[in-house]
Amino acid sequence: MLLGGWTEDGEAELSYKQARGAEAELMLMEAMERQVPVRGRVSRVVNGGVIVDVGIPAFLPASQLDLFRVKDLNCSAGPGSRGPCSGV
């Protein structure tokens, strides 16, 4: 993603992180409109839920992890989790 133009050396100012975030945001908006689950990787456990990487970090409440209460949230940290996209 082009940030602000060009540097003094004549090189474009680019940001991979912002480009990835913009692409992920578009994907999440489309998933929310179509009401389809998105896949992500649980990156860490936080108070009340987990942080899931779906292109950008997203909070997933513990109540949305399973139909029943999950006692140990560290068990949910795995290669792929699926869940609905409820808001961006």
N, C-alpha and C positions, 0 to 999 in steps of 0.2 A: 504494500500500500504506500503510495506516495504521500509523504508527510507535509512538508511545507515548501517544496520546490527543490532548489539546488544548493549545494554547499559552495564555499568559495573556490574549491578545487574543480568545480564544474560537474560534480557527481550528484546524482539524485539522492534525496533523503528518503530512505525506505524503512518500513517497519514490518517485519514478519509477524510479530506478536499482534499488532493491530489488524493486519490483514486476516490472520487466523480468527481473531475475535469477531470481525465483521462477517466472515463467512459462516461462523458458528451461529451468530445471531440470526442470520437469514434462514439457516436450516431449522433453528428452534421456532422461529415465527411460522414457518411453513408447517412444521409438525404440530404446532398448537392449532393452526387453522384447520388442518386435516384431522386433528384429534388422533394422532398415531403415537405410539410409544417411541421414545428415543433411547439409544444405547450409550452408556458411558462407563468410565472406569472410576471406581471409588478410590480417591486419592488419600483421604484421611478422615478420621472420626473427630467430630466436634460435639460440643454440648447440644444435645437434642436431635442429632442427626449426623449426616455425613456430607462431605464435599465430593461431588462427582465431576469428573472432567468430561465434558461433552463438546470439547472444542474451546470452551471457556469454563472456569470453575462455577459450579452451580450447587446450591444447598438443597439437599433432599432430606426432609424431616423423617425421623425414625418411624413415625406412624405410617409413612408411605412405602416403607421397605418391604412389608409382607402383610398378609391378612391378619396375622397374630403378632403379639408384642415380641420384639426381638430383644432378648436379654443382653447379648454380647454383640455390640455393633461392629467389633473388630472382625467378626465372622463374615460380615457382608463385604469386606474388602476383597474383591476378586477381579478376575479379568473382564467381566461384562455384567452390567446390571441394566435392566429395562424398567422403564416407568413412564407415566404420562407426563406430558409437558403442560403445566398448568399456568405458566406465566413467564414472561421474559422481562 
